Amino acid sequence: MDEGEEQHLPLIRHGGQLYVPATAVTTLLRGIIGDQWQEWTRTGRAQLDAETVEAVRHALRDLADRLDVGCIAQSTNYQVKGRS
């Protein structure tokens, strides 16, 4: 994501509730601290600790990966049950 670029989360209304697609959430998690923060750290533009930035990036990527796996498992489980 470029500096100043806006990101919009698609909202889905269902049964009076608002939902965000899982793919939008995982994309957001992976992009929160992206290449831009690493560049700021590398160039000294912002006073960010490189090790902390990388630890947070890793934690958010891990969370996004776990959400993806959980959604795939849920979808697969739903499809298998739907065919039986």
SULVEN-V858203 format. One record per run of one state. SS is the DSSP state (H for helix, E for strand, L for the rest). FROM is the first residue (numbers start at 1). TO is the last residue. If there is no record, write none. Layout:
<<SS:FROM:TO> <SS:FROM:TO>>
This chain:
<<L:1:10> <E:11:14> <L:15:16> <E:17:20> <L:21:21> <H:22:32> <L:33:34> <H:35:43> <L:44:49> <H:50:83> <L:84:84>>
